[in-house]
Amino acid sequence: MTTITDELPERHAMGKSMKRKEDPRLIRGKGNYLDDIVLPHMLYLALVHSPYPHARIKKIDKTAALASPGVKAVITGEDLVAAKLGWLPTFHSLDQQMVLAIGKALYQYQEVAGVIATSRKAAIDAVELVDVEYEPLDPVVSPFDAIKDKILVREDREAKTNHIYHWQVGDKDKTEAELAKSDVRIKERILSPRCHPAPLEPCGAIADMNRATGRLTVHLTSQAPHVHRTAFSIVTGIPEDKIHIISPDIGGGFGNKVPVYPGYVVATVASVILGVPVKWVETRTENLTCTGFARDYHMDVEIGATKAGKVTALKVSTVADHGAFDAVADPTKYPAGMFGIVTGSYVFPTAFAEVDAYFTNKAPGGVAYRCSFRVTEASYAIERAMNILAQKLGLDQVELRRMNFIQKDQFPYPSPLGFVYDSGDYEMTMDKALGIIGYKDLLREQAEKRARGEYMGIGISTFTEIVGAGPGKNFDILGIKMFDSAEIRIHPTGSGIVRAGTRHQGQGHETTWAQIVAEELGLDPQELLVEEGDTDTAPYGLGTYASRSTPVAGAALALASRKIRDKARKIAAHLLEASEDDVQWQDYKFSLKGVPGKSVTMKEVAFAAYTNPPPDTEPGLEATYYYDPPNLTFPYGTYIAVVEVDAETGAVQVRRFLAVDDCGTIINPMIVQGQVHGGLAEGFAIAFMQEIKYDDEGNNLNTDFTEYLIPTALETPNWETAHTVTPSPHHPIGAKGVGESPTVGSPQAFTNAVIDALSPLGITHIDVPLTREKVWRAIREAQAK
Amino acid sequence: MDLQWNGQEQIAAGKAAVWAFINDPAKVASCLPDVLDFDVKDSHNVDATVQVAVGPVRGKFKFAITLIPSADQSHMDLKISGGGFGSVVDLNAGADIAENSDKSTTLNWQGKATMRGPVATIGGRVLDSQAHRVIGTTFENIKNKVSAAA
C-alpha cells in the first residue's frame, strides 16, 4: 500500500539535508573540468563552419591553412569518407549524421573541416585560411515549408522527401468522434519553440591515442560515458576494450552532453593520425549553433468537454522540426519520446496523439533539455490547453483541474495513450499549494485590480512527468537496454567505495548515492566515496539524463546494498554465534531476535568479512546490481505563478512562484530544493527569454549569450518550494526523480498566469517566450479589435 | 539577413569625370572605408581587403568587387561579394548618374546586402547602421575625390 504523506520520516541517512560532498572541491576551484586537462604534446582542434544554411561544397583548398604556423593537419569530410568515418549513426538509429559536411552543407554553422595545430590560437587563425568554395542553395527553414518537399534537404537518403517519420498512439477514430459530438471544443496551435540547454561549460573532448598500447583514451564531457564508449567503438571499429572514456567534472549538461558530436570524432581521428592527444573545446557560438537543440514542436491541441467541464477527448497533432539530421536523443522505439504523457494528470476517456517530423536546413538535435524525452512539450501542451478550455467554459482553472484529475484510488492508472502511472494524489498536492499561496485571497485581489483596469494573473500547472527510462523491454539506445548499475565495495574498516553507471553534472550524486547506501547499510555517508564517469572502473550504465539516475541507478544502489546486507547477515550470525534466522536488521544494525543489547554493527561485520568470515563464506563485502525497472516513475506537482503585466510596456513581473513537488521519497531535501530552484530558473528562461530563432534565409539569430539569454539573479524570481511525498510503489526506496520536474512543470504556469492577466482583453494564447514585445503586441492587437 | 539602403550625392564635377572615376576599379576600391589593400584584377574587377568592425565582429574581410557599367554611361552596378570570420556578405549596389544644368553631377545610389554568419547574427543589432555607414561613406568618398580632382 502506498503511503501518502507530506512529512519526512526520521531516518539514518536518507531524508537529511546533508551538505554536498562534492562542493568543497568545486567551490574552491579544485574541480577537474575538461578544459583543465592538459596532456603532454597535446594539439588543439578548431572547426571550420559553413556560413550558408544550404550550399553545395564545390572545393576545399587546405593549402594556405596547412602552411600556417603551427598547423599539423586539416581534415575534411572527404578525408573522413576515405577513412570510412564520414557518417555517424544517430542514437535514434533511424538516421545517420555527417561528421563533416560531405558534398553539401545542410545548415548554417555545420562543421565543414577541422584544423589541428599546436595551440588553440594557431588553429583558430588557420580556420580562416581554409578556402571553401560554396554554391549557395535555397534553404528550407520552416517545417511547414519542408512538408511541401519543394527543396530537398537530404539528397543522401533513399526516400526523396523531407518527411522523416509519422508516429501515433491512441484511438484516432474514437477520439475524433468524441470531439465531434462534444458540447464544447477548443483547438489551439501551441508552439514549444526551439531552445537550447546551453550548459555554462560547453562540450569538448581530448582524444589520446596511445600507439604503444593501442588504447584510445577520450576525456569527454559526457552524460553517458559507457554509451559513448560503445558508440566510439561502433563508429571507429576500435575494440571496446581498447577505448577508455573518462567523463571529468561536468559544468552542466541538461541533455546537451548526451549525443556524439563531430568535434569528438574529428579530435579522435586526428589523434589516431598524429599519435598525440588532441583537444577540442567548443565555443559558446558553436554550442548554441551546432550541438543538440531541444523542443521545436508545433502542436495542434484539441480538447472536447461537456458544458460542465468534464473532458471527453484529447487530440494532439504535432509537426516536429528535427533540423538536418534525425539526431534526437529519444529511445529507439519511441521516435517522439514519451509524448504519450500528453494526457497529463487528467482522465480522458479517449485520446490520440501523432507526430510528423521533418528535415529542415537547421542544426540537428532534439535532445531532452532537462526533460524526459518530449515530456516538456507534452506537459506544456496539455497544461496550456486546459487553461484555454477553462477560459472558454468560464470556469476557474483550479476547479476544471479538480473535476478532471485522476483520483488517488485510480492508481496504478492506465492512460489512454499506453502508460501506467504509478502513484499520485493530485488533489492533495494542489490543495497544499493553494493553501500556501492563499489562492482565495489572490482571486479577491485580482478582482479588485481588474475593476481598476490592472492586469494581475494567476497561473497554475498541475503537471505529471514520466521519468526513469526505463524498462529494458521498451526502452533502448543503440539497442542497449536502458537499465542502470551500481557496484559497492565495503572496506574492512567500514568505509567504502560506491560506483554507478550514471554520470552527474551537478545533481549531487556524490552525496545522495552515499546517503542511499548508508541508509541501507547503517554506515556513515561521509565515509562512502562515490565515483562515476570512468568506464574502466564504473559498471556499465546508460548515464544521467531524463531524470533517470535516481529511479534507475538509485534503485540499483539500494538493491546492491541489500545484497551486501544479505551477506552481512550471515557474517553477523557468525559473530553473534547464532542461526541466521535469529538475526534481524533493526535500527541499522544486526541484533538477535528477543535478546536486547546483543547486536553487531555493519562496521563490525565489515571487519569480520575480511578478518573472520564464516567458514563457508567467501571473504570480502561487495556487490554489483544491474537494475531494469519494471515501470517508469511519474513525479508530479502543482506550480502556481502570480504575475502583474504592465499593459503599456508589455513587461511581466513575476510576483510569486510556488512549486509543490511530489517526487516520491526524498533522499536529500536540500539537494531536491536546489534541483527545483535550478529547474525553475530554466523554466522561467523558457517562458520569457529563450528561443533559437532563424531568419527566412536560415541565419541562426541566437548565437551567443547576448541574443540567447540566461537568467541572472536580477531577473530570476524568488522561489517558494514545498513538497508532498507519494512513494513510487515499484521503486525499492520509493523515489521518483526530480531533476526535470521544475523545467517540465513551470513554463506553463508562467504562461497561464500571463494569459490569465490578459484574459479580460480576450487573449487566449501567446507562444513563449513571452517577451515584452510579444506581450505588448498581443495587448495592442486585442485592444484594436 | 537582407538590408537595403539608398542615398544621393551631389558632385561638383561633370558627368564624364564621374564616369571615368567610377569605371576605374582602383579608384573605386580606394573609396571603401577602412580599406587595407587592394589588387586590381582587370578593368572591371578588383579584390580588396577591408578592416571590418561590426559589433563584436572585428577583423579583415576580403571582397571581390566587380564593376558593371551600362552601355549608355548612365548607370553603374557594383557587385561586392566576400567575407571573413565565417561570414558571407553579398552587396549589390547601383548608381544612376545624371548631369545637372550647372554641370555638376547627381549620383542616386541604392544598395542591397545579404549577409550570413556571425556578421549577420552577432552584429545584427548594429549591422544596419554600420553597413549604411560603409556604403554611404564609399559614395561620399567618391564624391569628395572626384570633386577634388575637378
Interface residues (C-beta under 8 A of the other chain):
Chain A: V48 H49 P51 Y52 P53 Q108 Y109 V127 E128 T285 D695 E697 N699 N700 L701 N702 T703 D704 T706 E707
Chain B: M1 D2 P56 G83 G84 F85 G86 S87 V88 T114 M115 R116 G117 P118 A120 T121 I122 G124
